[in-house]
Amino acid sequence: MGRACASVDLVESHSWSNGGGAEFGGSDAFSLRINVNGWQPYEHVTLEWEDYVDITQIYDATQYFSGGSSITVELGPQPPASNSFGLMGTGSLSLAPKITCERQEAPPPSP
């Protein structure tokens, strides 16, 4: 199954409420920087929150699946200099999603 392979960089990650939070018609938002331990090409990294989230931006990784309270990204063949990726979204103030990884034995097929 999945293994713990990454962590949230709490110095580079933030959350905030726009317009007083969801209970007042605003929205909760976050920006996360995820440090990957031992970047593996094409590995799938899944982040799961307790709340429904909408991912609006992903940096240095590719969206593989997104729905409800989770997103799975696929790492590229070469790690960025920081060995990390970033994402932004709405629906939660949590900077502590559950993170698991699943190694892929082969790269995805060409389109």
Secondary structure in CASP SS format (residue, H / E / C, confidence):
PFRMAT SS
TARGET T0000
AUTHOR 0000-0000-0000
METHOD secondary structure of the structure
MODEL  1
M C 1.00
G C 1.00
R E 1.00
A C 1.00
C C 1.00
A E 1.00
S E 1.00
V E 1.00
D C 1.00
L C 1.00
V C 1.00
E C 1.00
S C 1.00
H E 1.00
S E 1.00
W E 1.00
S E 1.00
N E 1.00
G C 1.00
G C 1.00
G C 1.00
A H 1.00
E H 1.00
F H 1.00
G C 1.00
G C 1.00
S E 1.00
D E 1.00
A E 1.00
F E 1.00
S E 1.00
L E 1.00
R E 1.00
I E 1.00
N E 1.00
V E 1.00
N C 1.00
G C 1.00
W C 1.00
Q C 1.00
P C 1.00
Y C 1.00
E C 1.00
H E 1.00
V E 1.00
T E 1.00
L E 1.00
E E 1.00
W C 1.00
E C 1.00
D C 1.00
Y C 1.00
V C 1.00
D E 1.00
I E 1.00
T E 1.00
Q E 1.00
I E 1.00
Y E 1.00
D C 1.00
A C 1.00
T E 1.00
Q E 1.00
Y E 1.00
F E 1.00
S E 1.00
G E 1.00
G C 1.00
S C 1.00
S E 1.00
I E 1.00
T E 1.00
V E 1.00
E E 1.00
L C 1.00
G C 1.00
P C 1.00
Q C 1.00
P C 1.00
P C 1.00
A C 1.00
S C 1.00
N C 1.00
S E 1.00
F E 1.00
G E 1.00
L E 1.00
M E 1.00
G E 1.00
T E 1.00
G C 1.00
S C 1.00
L C 1.00
S C 1.00
L C 1.00
A C 1.00
P C 1.00
K E 1.00
I E 1.00
T E 1.00
C E 1.00
E E 1.00
R C 1.00
Q C 1.00
E C 1.00
A C 1.00
P C 1.00
P C 1.00
P C 1.00
S C 1.00
P C 1.00
END
